[in-house]
Amino acid sequence: MSVAAAAAPARRPFFRKTGALPGFGLALGYALTWLGLIVLLPLAALFLRASSAGLAGFAATLSDPRVQHALLISFGVSAVASIAASLAGLVIAWALTRYDFPGRRVIDAMVDLPFALPTAVAGIALAALYAPDGLLGAPLARLGWQVVYNPIGIFIAMVFIGLPYAVRTVQPLIAELDRELEEAAATLGASRLQTVFQILAPPLIPAALTGLALAFARALGEYGSVIFIAGNLPGVSEIAPLLIVIKLSEFDYTGATVIAVIMLIMAFLVLLIINLIQAWSRRRMGNA
């Protein structure tokens, strides 16, 4: 073997085994097969059906004021609701992890209720609670605030179903935070705000962004818990998933698939941006 060949770096295999157990090829093939059948194939069929409309069909669908408003409501309220759920979830996770109080385990278990509760049941419960004669809707109505049949109701429903994602993504990291770092910061004279923003926030930001992305994706595709409290009034409180169902009931399959593809593309772009921010935050923490 020549000196140059010996000095040349060894080529790294394209597929690397990440564990000592055999069966990497079989596991990879199994995973890709199921991913293709369950995720990629339906999405490919959706894009193929929507492509039959052509650019003119996409333009005609997007120029419809009803479609524009439904997309604006879905994406706008989902974004605001995911931010609110992330902030509230961070506080709830902190309280459940750092403090011991009566009923803590019960409250911790209740956080997962939106996971197990059927979305239609959640929608009926929220609609009954915030109706003009409901327990919370009545006092709000006397103040002149209408929750049901209003984007405010959509916001409440989306926060309700997105809150568990925000709590569960940050809760394990809060439990792993070293309290000695907080004590050391206090010993060195750091204020509480400095401790929060310089010691606690950096490791929690990636997890909080993950919870934000999951809550946003969940809220964007939500249907059952929203339709009962939203009222589904065109131009007021109609969401894009409901408009897709309406298009299907009218046998406008092309219009439904076009709206679905538009939602898919926009949701993918939003999630990609959030993931890029999350990766940048992790690299920044690693270089710090």
KEBALO-351328 format. One line per field, with one value per atom (N, C-alpha, C): x, y, z; residue number from 1. Coordinates in pm, whole numbers, always signed. Layout:
BEGIN
x X  ...
y Y  ...
z Z  ...
num NUM  ...
//
This chain:
BEGIN
x +86  +0  +90  +59  +139  +116  +210  +198  +76  +52  -64  -194  -199  -322  -342  -232  -245  -286  -239  -270  -409  -467  -600  -704  -795  -898  -992  -1032  -1124  -1260  -1320  -1452  -1557  -1641  -1746  -1865  -1920  -2036  -2154  -2234  -2351  -2452  -2475  -2563  -2476  -2487  -2406  -2492  -2440  -2510  -2497  -2607  -2607  -2615  -2601  -2607  -2534  -2517  -2443  -2531  -2661  -2750  -2756  -2765  -2774  -2915  -2929  -3060  -3086  -2980  -3000  -3073  -3029  -3092  -3238  -3270  -3409  -3494  -3440  -3515  -3536  -3432  -3446  -3548  -3543  -3639  -3782  -3799  -3932  -3985  -3896  -3938  -3975  -3893  -3921  -4047  -4071  -4192  -4317  -4319  -4437  -4452  -4340  -4347  -4403  -4359  -4409  -4557  -4601  -4741  -4835  -4795  -4886  -4880  -4762  -4747  -4725  -4621  -4581  -4680  -4733  -4826  -4955  -5021  -5141  -5110  -4994  -4959  -4931  -4867  -4843  -4974  -5069  -5201  -5272  -5257  -5319  -5262  -5129  -5067  -5103  -5111  -5146  -5287  -5379  -5518  -5527  -5453  -5458  -5392  -5291  -5222  -5312  -5421  -5513  -5583  -5588  -5651  -5563  -5431  -5340  -5325  -5239  -5217  -5343  -5422  -5546  -5642  -5648  -5735  -5688  -5557  -5503  -5533  -5513  -5537  -5684  -5771  -5915  -5957  -5901  -5936  -5883  -5760  -5702  -5768  -5825  -5890  -6030  -6080  -6212  -6204  -6280  -6273  -6307  -6396  -6432  -6313  -6239  -6121  -6014  -5993  -5893  -5921  -6046  -6080  -6067  -6107  -6095  -5949  -5861  -5719  -5661  -5704  -5655  -5697  -5822  -5869  -5791  -5774  -5707  -5563  -5488  -5346  -5326  -5403  -5385  -5420  -5536  -5577  -5489  -5448  -5359  -5226  -5173  -5046  -5059  -5163  -5183  -5211  -5293  -5327  -5206  -5119  -5000  -4903  -4892  -4806  -4862  -4994  -5055  -5042  -5061  -5049  -4905  -4807  -4667  -4632  -4676  -4648  -4717  -4845  -4917  -4861  -4824  -4768  -4636  -4554  -4427  -4449  -4544  -4574  -4632  -4723  -4785  -4681  -4594  -4491  -4395  -4363  -4274  -4339  -4467  -4536  -4549  -4579  -4596  -4464  -4354  -4224  -4151  -4158  -4077  -4147  -4277  -4350  -4429  -4441  -4520  -4638  -4759  -4880  -4990  -5091  -5201  -5270  -5293  -5360  -5269  -5137  -5045  -5054  -5061  -5068  -5198  -5306  -5434  -5430  -5375  -5364  -5271  -5162  -5069  -5136  -5223  -5296  -5401  -5459  -5562  -5505  -5374  -5312  -5330  -5332  -5342  -5485  -5583  -5722  -5752  -5702  -5729  -5675  -5574  -5525  -5630  -5692  -5783  -5928  -5962  -6101  -6134  -6244  -6284  -6305  -6260  -6265  -6408  -6503  -6643  -6695  -6655  -6697  -6638  -6511  -6448  -6519  -6557  -6628  -6763  -6837  -6969  -6953  -6853  -6831  -6793  -6705  -6665  -6781  -6860  -6974  -7077  -7101  -7195  -7141  -7011  -6951  -6951  -6925  -6912  -7035  -7144  -7268  -7320  -7405  -7455  -7522  -7575  -7635  -7547  -7424  -7334  -7271  -7194  -7133  -7037  -6956  -6864  -6916  -6999  -7051  -7148  -7227  -7326  -7260  -7163  -7100  -7025  -6966  -6898  -6997  -7115  -7217  -7266  -7274  -7316  -7213  -7089  -6984  -6974  -7057  -7056  -6959  -6909  -6814  -6884  -6880  -6938  -6825  -6827  -6721  -6761  -6880  -6924  -6958  -6946  -6971  -6881  -6756  -6664  -6523  -6427  -6289  -6233  -6289  -6242  -6269  -6383  -6414  -6318  -6280  -6182  -6049  -6010  -5886  -5888  -5997  -6007  -5998  -6068  -6064  -5924  -5854  -5720  -5620  -5635  -5548  -5574  -5698  -5736  -5669  -5670  -5613  -5461  -5404  -5260  -5182  -5250  -5181  -5101  -5153  -5073  -4939  -4934  -4807  -4706  -4752  -4661  -4610  -4695  -4654  -4558  -4591  -4512  -4377  -4359  -4229  -4126  -4170  -4074  -4063  -4162  -4161  -4040  -3999  -3880  -3753  -3739  -3620  -3617  -3733  -3737  -3695  -3737  -3699  -3550  -3483  -3340  -3254  -3312  -3233  -3163  -3038  -2959  -2990  -3047  -3081  -2956  -2844  -2722  -2680  -2714  -2682  -2761  -2886  -2966  -2910  -2870  -2813  -2680  -2601  -2474  -2497  -2597  -2627  -2673  -2755  -2800  -2684  -2592  -2474  -2387  -2378  -2296  -2366  -2489  -2559  -2653  -2683  -2774  -2917  -2990  -3131  -3213  -3339  -3425  -3446  -3461  -3478  -3352  -3235  -3111  -3099  -3139  -3134  -3227  -3346  -3444  -3394  -3348  -3313  -3175  -3083  -2947  -2916  -2987  -2959  -3068  -3193  -3303  -3355  -3365  -3427  -3349  -3215  -3143  -3167  -3159  -3185  -3331  -3423  -3565  -3619  -3547  -3599  -3622  -3528  -3556  -3679  -3696  -3814  -3941  -3934  -4051  -4090  -3991  -4020  -4080  -4034  -4093  -4240  -4268  -4407  -4490  -4431  -4501  -4535  -4440  -4464  -4571  -4565  -4665  -4804  -4812  -4941  -4997  -4909  -4955  -5008  -4933  -4976  -5107  -5120  -5243  -5361  -5340  -5449  -5490  -5392  -5423  -5515  -5497  -5580  -5699  -5724  -5833  -5969  -6062  -6195  -6306  -6302  -6416  -6443  -6339  -6362  -6387  -6365  -6381  -6519  -6572  -6695  -6813  -6812  -6926  -6925  -6807  -6799  -6781  -6739  -6710  -6836  -6933  -7052  -7037  -6912  -6884  -6957  -6953  -7016  -6918  -6953  -6861  -6822  -6693  -6644  -6632  -6670  -6663  -6583  -6631  -6567  -6555  -6546  -6532  -6384  -6347  -6208  -6186  -6060  -6027  -6063  -6038  -6080  -6229  -6311  -6455  -6487  -6420  -6444  -6408  -6304  -6269  -6383  -6440  -6553  -6672  -6697  -6808  -6784  -6661  -6629  -6651  -6614  -6633  -6782  -6861  -7005  -7072  -7011  -7062  -7000  -6922  -6855  -6754  -6704  -6598  -6465  -6427  -6306  -6180  -6180  -6062  -6042  -6150  -6140  -6095  -6147  -6108  -5960  -5911  -5771  -5679  -5723  -5642  -5626  -5735  -5728  -5640  -5653  -5572  -5423  -5389  -5249  -5195  -5276  -5233  -5205  -5294  -5271  -5147  -5127  -5011  -4881  -4876  -4753  -4724  -4826  -4806  -4769  -4832  -4799  -4656  -4615  -4478  -4377  -4404  -4312  -4301  -4415  -4412  -4334  -4360  -4288  -4140  -4107  -3966  -3895  -3960  -3899  -3877  -3977  -3964  -3850  -3839  -3732  -3594  -3585  -3459  -3420  -3518  -3491  -3447  -3512  -3476  -3333  -3296  -3160  -3057  -3090  -2999  -2982  -3090  -3082  -2994  -3004  -2921  -2774  -2745  -2606  -2550  -2632  -2586  -2557  -2641  -2615  -2490  -2466  -2346  -2218  -2225  -2106  -2082  -2186  -2172  -2077
y -119  +0  +124  +218  +338  +429  +523  +619  +708  +748  +835  +763  +635  +558  +538  +518  +499  +627  +742  +870  +919  +868  +913  +872  +962  +927  +820  +733  +626  +683  +628  +674  +623  +715  +679  +623  +514  +457  +551  +546  +633  +601  +472  +427  +376  +435  +396  +328  +220  +153  +236  +249  +330  +245  +114  +29  -101  -178  -304  -418  -405  -513  -524  -645  -662  -628  -630  -609  -466  -387  -248  -240  -319  -314  -351  -456  -499  -393  -336  -233  -110  -69  +48  +22  -95  -126  -131  -189  -194  -54  +31  +167  +246  +235  +308  +256  +126  +69  +124  +119  +170  +321  +393  +538  +569  +492  +514  +482  +370  +330  +419  +461  +533  +683  +737  +882  +927  +876  +930  +898  +776  +738  +821  +839  +926  +1069  +1122  +1259  +1270  +1168  +1169  +1164  +1084  +1078  +1212  +1280  +1411  +1512  +1516  +1608  +1573  +1444  +1403  +1447  +1433  +1474  +1626  +1698  +1844  +1897  +1824  +1870  +1870  +1792  +1791  +1924  +2005  +2137  +2236  +2213  +2305  +2435  +2520  +2649  +2735  +2721  +2799  +2758  +2627  +2582  +2630  +2627  +2678  +2827  +2902  +3046  +3076  +3000  +3022  +2992  +2884  +2849  +2952  +2997  +3096  +3232  +3262  +3392  +3397  +3283  +3279  +3343  +3449  +3515  +3421  +3327  +3232  +3144  +3097  +3014  +3096  +3219  +3305  +3328  +3356  +3381  +3255  +3141  +3015  +2982  +3002  +2978  +3077  +3203  +3304  +3271  +3228  +3191  +3071  +2969  +2847  +2874  +2940  +2963  +3071  +3178  +3286  +3246  +3184  +3144  +3030  +2938  +2830  +2885  +2987  +3045  +3111  +3190  +3260  +3159  +3058  +2957  +2874  +2841  +2762  +2842  +2972  +3056  +3062  +3083  +3089  +2955  +2845  +2714  +2687  +2734  +2713  +2790  +2915  +2994  +2936  +2902  +2843  +2706  +2628  +2496  +2502  +2602  +2618  +2646  +2733  +2765  +2644  +2574  +2456  +2347  +2323  +2222  +2259  +2385  +2430  +2405  +2441  +2423  +2275  +2190  +2048  +1979  +2033  +1969  +2022  +2151  +2211  +2224  +2212  +2233  +2107  +2085  +1973  +2030  +1999  +2054  +1950  +1962  +1864  +1862  +1742  +1726  +1741  +1745  +1765  +1649  +1527  +1411  +1409  +1453  +1458  +1560  +1678  +1782  +1738  +1669  +1620  +1519  +1436  +1340  +1409  +1517  +1589  +1659  +1686  +1750  +1666  +1534  +1443  +1418  +1478  +1454  +1487  +1599  +1625  +1518  +1441  +1330  +1220  +1187  +1072  +1110  +1236  +1278  +1290  +1231  +1250  +1397  +1440  +1583  +1635  +1552  +1597  +1621  +1535  +1555  +1684  +1710  +1834  +1955  +1948  +2059  +2085  +1978  +1994  +2054  +2007  +2058  +2206  +2244  +2384  +2473  +2423  +2500  +2520  +2416  +2429  +2522  +2519  +2602  +2749  +2779  +2918  +2968  +2893  +2940  +3062  +3144  +3263  +3234  +3113  +3075  +2975  +2959  +2864  +2920  +2835  +2873  +2990  +2989  +3099  +3194  +3144  +3228  +3333  +3302  +3398  +3524  +3515  +3639  +3713  +3639  +3705  +3776  +3717  +3780  +3909  +3912  +4034  +4145  +4106  +4205  +4242  +4180  +4209  +4126  +4018  +3930  +3803  +3776  +3653  +3559  +3440  +3342  +3244  +3187  +3090  +3163  +3088  +3142  +3262  +3249  +3361  +3304  +3375  +3325  +3306  +3376  +3356  +3212  +3159  +3021  +2924  +2953  +2869  +2872  +2991  +3005  +2920  +2924  +2847  +2698  +2652  +2510  +2466  +2550  +2513  +2515  +2606  +2605  +2480  +2441  +2323  +2197  +2180  +2057  +2065  +2186  +2200  +2207  +2233  +2249  +2126  +2004  +1887  +1875  +1910  +1902  +2000  +2120  +2220  +2178  +2114  +2074  +1957  +1854  +1731  +1744  +1839  +1853  +1921  +2010  +2082  +2021  +1943  +1890  +1803  +1710  +1630  +1714  +1817  +1900  +1982  +2029  +2102  +2012  +1885  +1791  +1764  +1777  +1749  +1871  +1989  +2109  +2099  +2135  +2128  +2250  +2227  +2340  +2407  +2337  +2398  +2517  +2514  +2628  +2751  +2731  +2844  +2897  +2805  +2849  +2921  +2871  +2938  +3077  +3091  +3222  +3319  +3269  +3355  +3393  +3300  +3329  +3437  +3435  +3534  +3668  +3679  +3806  +3826  +3721  +3734  +3753  +3838  +3857  +3740  +3737  +3627  +3631  +3753  +3763  +3718  +3754  +3708  +3557  +3498  +3352  +3285  +3344  +3286  +3292  +3409  +3428  +3376  +3370  +3327  +3184  +3132  +2997  +2898  +2935  +2842  +2841  +2958  +2967  +2897  +2912  +2851  +2701  +2617  +2474  +2442  +2531  +2503  +2552  +2642  +2700  +2595  +2502  +2401  +2318  +2275  +2196  +2279  +2406  +2493  +2513  +2525  +2539  +2410  +2297  +2170  +2162  +2200  +2203  +2300  +2416  +2513  +2454  +2385  +2326  +2218  +2133  +2027  +2084  +2186  +2249  +2316  +2380  +2445  +2343  +2235  +2132  +2068  +2045  +1984  +2079  +2208  +2304  +2327  +2325  +2352  +2247  +2123  +2016  +1980  +2056  +2023  +2048  +1959  +1968  +1950  +1837  +1801  +1899  +1944  +2031  +2175  +2209  +2347  +2373  +2276  +2303  +2333  +2277  +2298  +2437  +2491  +2620  +2735  +2702  +2808  +2858  +2772  +2813  +2801  +2800  +2774  +2870  +2998  +3099  +3143  +3129  +3170  +3317  +3344  +3480  +3528  +3444  +3484  +3383  +3259  +3158  +3023  +3024  +2899  +2864  +2742  +2698  +2619  +2608  +2540  +2391  +2315  +2174  +2156  +2245  +2235  +2266  +2364  +2398  +2281  +2205  +2086  +1985  +1964  +1871  +1919  +2050  +2105  +2082  +2104  +2080  +1933  +1844  +1702  +1666  +1726  +1699  +1753  +1853  +1909  +1840  +1732  +1656  +1741  +1846  +1927  +1873  +1755  +1690  +1768  +1830  +1908  +2027  +2099  +2213  +2171  +2057  +2008  +1973  +1904  +1865  +1986  +2086  +2208  +2277  +2291  +2353  +2269  +2137  +2049  +2063  +2072  +2087  +2223  +2326  +2458  +2456  +2394  +2383  +2301  +2193  +2107  +2181  +2254  +2327  +2437  +2513  +2622  +2568  +2459  +2400  +2348  +2286  +2235  +2348  +2460  +2573  +2630  +2641  +2694  +2601  +2471  +2374  +2370  +2387  +2388  +2508  +2623  +2742  +2721  +2664  +2640  +2541  +2436  +2339  +2400  +2490  +2558  +2647  +2716  +2799  +2712  +2598  +2505  +2452  +2415  +2367  +2477  +2600  +2712  +2734  +2721  +2739  +2632  +2508  +2401  +2422  +2465  +2492  +2608  +2707  +2821  +2780  +2691  +2641  +2555  +2477  +2393  +2472  +2587  +2670  +2762  +2774  +2867  +2810
z +0  +0  +0  -90  -99  +20  +38  +149  +131  +3  -23  +6  -31  -5  +144  +215  +361  +429  +375  +438  +403  +294  +252  +355  +388  +487  +433  +521  +482  +448  +343  +302  +399  +442  +536  +460  +503  +433  +437  +330  +322  +433  +456  +563  +676  +792  +905  +1009  +1064  +1172  +1299  +1369  +1490  +1616  +1602  +1719  +1694  +1801  +1790  +1740  +1749  +1708  +1557  +1502  +1357  +1308  +1175  +1116  +1073  +1051  +1011  +877  +778  +647  +651  +727  +738  +808  +915  +988  +902  +828  +741  +631  +569  +465  +517  +636  +697  +726  +780  +813  +687  +583  +460  +391  +400  +339  +404  +537  +607  +590  +590  +567  +429  +330  +195  +182  +241  +228  +306  +426  +515  +493  +459  +449  +305  +242  +112  +2  +0  -107  -104  +12  +13  -26  +19  -19  -168  -224  -368  -446  -398  -463  -453  -339  -322  -420  -432  -526  -670  -700  -836  -872  -777  -803  -817  -732  -740  -866  -918  -1038  -1160  -1154  -1268  -1286  -1179  -1190  -1263  -1262  -1329  -1252  -1303  -1239  -1241  -1346  -1352  -1242  -1213  -1105  -969  -947  -821  -807  -914  -909  -884  -949  -931  -788  -730  -592  -494  -515  -424  -436  -552  -571  -510  -466  -403  -264  -237  -106  +9  -15  +91  +127  +26  +51  +121  +76  +137  +286  +317  +457  +541  +485  +560  +589  +490  +512  +612  +603  +697  +839  +856  +990  +1042  +958  +1003  +1043  +955  +983  +1088  +1081  +1177  +1319  +1336  +1471  +1521  +1433  +1475  +1526  +1459  +1502  +1638  +1655  +1784  +1894  +1865  +1966  +2005  +1909  +1943  +2029  +2003  +2088  +2230  +2240  +2373  +2445  +2373  +2435  +2480  +2403  +2441  +2567  +2576  +2696  +2819  +2803  +2916  +2951  +2849  +2875  +2949  +2919  +2990  +3137  +3167  +3307  +3379  +3314  +3376  +3400  +3301  +3317  +3430  +3442  +3551  +3686  +3698  +3826  +3862  +3764  +3792  +3824  +3773  +3792  +3916  +3939  +4044  +4179  +4182  +4307  +4343  +4473  +4524  +4601  +4557  +4617  +4609  +4692  +4690  +4554  +4503  +4375  +4254  +4275  +4162  +4063  +4113  +4023  +3945  +4008  +3939  +3826  +3856  +3754  +3642  +3679  +3579  +3485  +3540  +3457  +3369  +3421  +3344  +3222  +3223  +3107  +2982  +2998  +2883  +2839  +2904  +2866  +2719  +2666  +2523  +2430  +2474  +2392  +2380  +2494  +2499  +2468  +2487  +2470  +2321  +2275  +2135  +2105  +1989  +1958  +1953  +1909  +1906  +2047  +2141  +2281  +2335  +2303  +2347  +2288  +2161  +2099  +2161  +2189  +2253  +2392  +2467  +2602  +2599  +2508  +2499  +2453  +2358  +2311  +2421  +2502  +2613  +2721  +2743  +2848  +2811  +2683  +2640  +2565  +2566  +2505  +2581  +2519  +2588  +2722  +2740  +2867  +2943  +2902  +2966  +3092  +3158  +3285  +3269  +3165  +3139  +3032  +2943  +2836  +2884  +2988  +3037  +3092  +3185  +3232  +3122  +3029  +2918  +2827  +2807  +2725  +2788  +2920  +2988  +2972  +2950  +2924  +2777  +2694  +2552  +2470  +2528  +2458  +2415  +2286  +2233  +2194  +2250  +2226  +2117  +2128  +2027  +1898  +1787  +1653  +1625  +1671  +1664  +1658  +1594  +1596  +1736  +1836  +1973  +2018  +1980  +2012  +1946  +1821  +1752  +1827  +1872  +1948  +2075  +2148  +2273  +2245  +2141  +2107  +2065  +1991  +1946  +2060  +2154  +2272  +2354  +2364  +2442  +2388  +2257  +2201  +2182  +2184  +2167  +2296  +2409  +2537  +2580  +2566  +2609  +2538  +2409  +2337  +2395  +2429  +2485  +2621  +2702  +2837  +2831  +2757  +2759  +2690  +2601  +2536  +2625  +2714  +2799  +2939  +2979  +3116  +3147  +3058  +3090  +3103  +3021  +3029  +3158  +3201  +3327  +3442  +3436  +3542  +3543  +3426  +3418  +3446  +3456  +3482  +3617  +3619  +3742  +3827  +3944  +4031  +4088  +4087  +4138  +4052  +3922  +3837  +3880  +3918  +3966  +4098  +4186  +4313  +4293  +4198  +4170  +4113  +4025  +3968  +4076  +4169  +4279  +4370  +4391  +4474  +4411  +4278  +4208  +4190  +4243  +4239  +4123  +4048  +3935  +3984  +3916  +3951  +3899  +3938  +3893  +3741  +3687  +3542  +3469  +3521  +3459  +3465  +3577  +3590  +3490  +3474  +3381  +3238  +3195  +3054  +3018  +3113  +3082  +3124  +3222  +3271  +3230  +3250  +3228  +3084  +3024  +2891  +2781  +2772  +2658  +2640  +2745  +2719  +2693  +2732  +2714  +2581  +2514  +2390  +2281  +2253  +2149  +2179  +2304  +2340  +2328  +2369  +2357  +2211  +2124  +1981  +1924  +1974  +1931  +1973  +2097  +2142  +2062  +2026  +1943  +1808  +1746  +1615  +1621  +1724  +1738  +1764  +1849  +1877  +1753  +1675  +1552  +1452  +1432  +1337  +1381  +1511  +1564  +1547  +1576  +1566  +1421  +1331  +1191  +1131  +1169  +1115  +1200  +1307  +1396  +1329  +1354  +1293  +1396  +1468  +1553  +1665  +1737  +1851  +1810  +1681  +1637  +1579  +1505  +1430  +1522  +1644  +1732  +1795  +1821  +1887  +1788  +1666  +1569  +1500  +1481  +1408  +1258  +1208  +1067  +974  +1007  +924  +816  +686  +580  +594  +586  +599  +741  +839  +979  +1060  +1064  +1149  +1079  +949  +873  +859  +896  +888  +760  +721  +595  +597  +706  +704  +680  +737  +713  +568  +511  +370  +279  +315  +238  +242  +361  +375  +293  +293  +215  +66  +21  -120  -157  -68  -95  -101  -12  -14  -139  -201  -326  -447  -424  -529  -606  -540  -599  -547  -598  -549  -584  -700  -739  -646  -617  -526  -388  -341  -207  -203  -307  -308  -324  -399  -413  -279  -204  -71  +21  +12  +96  +65  -64  -103  -58  -70  -24  +125  +202  +345  +376  +302  +324  +297  +187  +152  +254  +290  +386  +523  +564  +694  +694  +582  +573  +581  +515  +520  +661  +729  +865  +957  +949  +1032  +997  +869  +829  +891  +890  +950  +1100  +1167  +1310  +1338  +1256  +1275  +1249  +1151  +1126  +1244  +1299  +1418  +1534  +1549  +1656  +1638  +1515  +1489  +1515  +1474  +1500  +1650  +1724  +1869  +1933  +1884  +1939  +1906  +1782  +1748  +1830  +1852  +1932  +2075  +2129  +2264  +2268  +2162  +2160  +2147  +2079  +2064  +2182  +2267  +2380  +2484
num 1  1  1  2  2  2  3  3  3  4  4  4  5  5  5  6  6  6  7  7  7  8  8  8  9  9  9  10  10  10  11  11  11  12  12  12  13  13  13  14  14  14  15  15  15  16  16  16  17  17  17  18  18  18  19  19  19  20  20  20  21  21  21  22  22  22  23  23  23  24  24  24  25  25  25  26  26  26  27  27  27  28  28  28  29  29  29  30  30  30  31  31  31  32  32  32  33  33  33  34  34  34  35  35  35  36  36  36  37  37  37  38  38  38  39  39  39  40  40  40  41  41  41  42  42  42  43  43  43  44  44  44  45  45  45  46  46  46  47  47  47  48  48  48  49  49  49  50  50  50  51  51  51  52  52  52  53  53  53  54  54  54  55  55  55  56  56  56  57  57  57  58  58  58  59  59  59  60  60  60  61  61  61  62  62  62  63  63  63  64  64  64  65  65  65  66  66  66  67  67  67  68  68  68  69  69  69  70  70  70  71  71  71  72  72  72  73  73  73  74  74  74  75  75  75  76  76  76  77  77  77  78  78  78  79  79  79  80  80  80  81  81  81  82  82  82  83  83  83  84  84  84  85  85  85  86  86  86  87  87  87  88  88  88  89  89  89  90  90  90  91  91  91  92  92  92  93  93  93  94  94  94  95  95  95  96  96  96  97  97  97  98  98  98  99  99  99  100  100  100  101  101  101  102  102  102  103  103  103  104  104  104  105  105  105  106  106  106  107  107  107  108  108  108  109  109  109  110  110  110  111  111  111  112  112  112  113  113  113  114  114  114  115  115  115  116  116  116  117  117  117  118  118  118  119  119  119  120  120  120  121  121  121  122  122  122  123  123  123  124  124  124  125  125  125  126  126  126  127  127  127  128  128  128  129  129  129  130  130  130  131  131  131  132  132  132  133  133  133  134  134  134  135  135  135  136  136  136  137  137  137  138  138  138  139  139  139  140  140  140  141  141  141  142  142  142  143  143  143  144  144  144  145  145  145  146  146  146  147  147  147  148  148  148  149  149  149  150  150  150  151  151  151  152  152  152  153  153  153  154  154  154  155  155  155  156  156  156  157  157  157  158  158  158  159  159  159  160  160  160  161  161  161  162  162  162  163  163  163  164  164  164  165  165  165  166  166  166  167  167  167  168  168  168  169  169  169  170  170  170  171  171  171  172  172  172  173  173  173  174  174  174  175  175  175  176  176  176  177  177  177  178  178  178  179  179  179  180  180  180  181  181  181  182  182  182  183  183  183  184  184  184  185  185  185  186  186  186  187  187  187  188  188  188  189  189  189  190  190  190  191  191  191  192  192  192  193  193  193  194  194  194  195  195  195  196  196  196  197  197  197  198  198  198  199  199  199  200  200  200  201  201  201  202  202  202  203  203  203  204  204  204  205  205  205  206  206  206  207  207  207  208  208  208  209  209  209  210  210  210  211  211  211  212  212  212  213  213  213  214  214  214  215  215  215  216  216  216  217  217  217  218  218  218  219  219  219  220  220  220  221  221  221  222  222  222  223  223  223  224  224  224  225  225  225  226  226  226  227  227  227  228  228  228  229  229  229  230  230  230  231  231  231  232  232  232  233  233  233  234  234  234  235  235  235  236  236  236  237  237  237  238  238  238  239  239  239  240  240  240  241  241  241  242  242  242  243  243  243  244  244  244  245  245  245  246  246  246  247  247  247  248  248  248  249  249  249  250  250  250  251  251  251  252  252  252  253  253  253  254  254  254  255  255  255  256  256  256  257  257  257  258  258  258  259  259  259  260  260  260  261  261  261  262  262  262  263  263  263  264  264  264  265  265  265  266  266  266  267  267  267  268  268  268  269  269  269  270  270  270  271  271  271  272  272  272  273  273  273  274  274  274  275  275  275  276  276  276  277  277  277  278  278  278  279  279  279  280  280  280  281  281  281  282  282  282  283  283  283  284  284  284  285  285  285  286  286  286  287  287  287  288  288  288
//
